[in-house]
Amino acid sequence: MDPKQFDKNRDIRPDSGWQTLQALVTVALIICGLIGIAVHMFGSKTTPFDWWYWITASPMNAALAILAVVVVIVFHRYNSHISNQQRRNASNLPVYIMMLIGVYFTYRLLTTGHW
């Protein structure tokens, strides 16, 4: 075994308590967001076609759905045609969106008592 095998890791420092707390809050919000979406989509009062009924209920809903699809396509094209450093920064956007969804469902759980 080479004694200098781990010299490259000499400058690496462990995360501080604050960074660990931030990571735990991030993971907790993402998990709350995933649970909230799952409960909302697969709840006992919903059917698989509720999304389709919502989209076709009014022209405004259809326009919002089309706009959401266009935004996803544009984000994908933007994310696949940029440099690696920019891609790392842009790939955090879905994490932040999921955290916002987690905040929404956590707020809803605390204020109403259900997801």
C-alpha positions in Angstrom: 0.0 0.0 0.0 1.4 3.4 -1.0 1.8 5.7 2.0 1.2 8.8 -0.1 -2.1 7.4 -1.5 -4.3 9.8 0.5 -2.1 12.9 0.3 -4.6 14.5 -2.1 -7.2 14.5 0.7 -4.9 16.4 3.1 -6.6 19.8 2.5 -10.2 18.5 2.7 -12.0 19.7 5.9 -15.2 18.2 7.3 -18.4 20.2 7.0 -19.2 22.6 9.8 -22.3 22.1 12.0 -24.1 24.9 10.0 -23.5 23.2 6.7 -24.7 19.9 8.1 -27.9 21.6 9.4 -28.5 23.2 6.0 -28.1 19.8 4.3 -30.5 18.2 6.7 -33.1 21.0 6.2 -32.7 20.7 2.4 -33.3 16.9 2.5 -36.2 17.3 4.9 -37.9 19.9 2.6 -37.4 17.7 -0.5 -38.8 14.7 1.3 -41.8 16.8 2.4 -42.3 17.9 -1.1 -42.2 14.4 -2.5 -44.6 13.1 0.2 -47.0 16.0 -0.5 -47.0 15.4 -4.2 -47.5 11.7 -3.7 -50.4 12.3 -1.2 -51.9 14.9 -3.6 -51.7 12.7 -6.7 -52.6 9.3 -5.1 -55.0 10.4 -2.4 -58.3 8.5 -2.0 -60.3 11.4 -3.4 -58.5 11.6 -6.7 -58.6 9.6 -9.8 -55.9 9.1 -12.4 -57.8 11.4 -14.8 -58.1 14.4 -12.4 -55.1 16.1 -14.1 -56.7 15.7 -17.5 -60.1 17.0 -16.2 -58.2 20.0 -14.7 -56.4 20.8 -18.0 -59.6 20.5 -20.1 -61.8 22.4 -17.6 -61.0 25.8 -19.0 -58.8 27.3 -21.8 -56.7 29.1 -19.1 -55.8 25.8 -17.5 -54.8 24.3 -20.9 -52.7 27.4 -21.6 -50.9 27.0 -18.2 -50.3 23.3 -18.9 -48.8 24.1 -22.4 -46.7 26.9 -20.9 -45.4 24.5 -18.2 -44.4 22.0 -20.9 -42.7 24.7 -22.9 -40.8 25.9 -19.8 -39.6 22.3 -19.1 -38.4 21.9 -22.7 -36.6 25.3 -22.8 -34.9 24.5 -19.4 -33.8 21.1 -20.8 -32.4 22.7 -23.9 -30.7 25.4 -21.9 -29.2 22.9 -19.5 -27.9 20.6 -22.2 -26.2 23.4 -24.2 -24.1 25.2 -21.6 -20.7 24.8 -20.1 -20.0 22.4 -17.2 -19.7 25.2 -14.6 -23.0 26.8 -15.7 -24.6 23.4 -15.8 -23.7 22.8 -12.1 -25.3 26.0 -11.2 -28.4 25.5 -13.3 -28.9 21.9 -12.0 -29.6 23.3 -8.6 -32.8 24.9 -9.8 -34.8 21.7 -9.6 -33.6 21.2 -6.0 -34.8 24.7 -5.1 -38.1 24.2 -6.8 -38.6 20.9 -4.9 -37.7 22.7 -1.7 -40.3 25.4 -2.4 -42.9 22.6 -3.0 -41.8 21.1 0.4 -42.2 24.5 2.1 -45.7 24.8 0.6 -46.8 21.3 1.7 -45.2 21.8 5.1 -47.1 25.1 5.6 -50.3 23.5 4.4 -49.8 20.6 6.9 -49.1 22.9 9.8 -52.0 25.3 9.0 -54.8 22.9 7.9 -53.7 19.6 9.5 -53.5 17.7 6.2 -51.4 17.7 3.1 
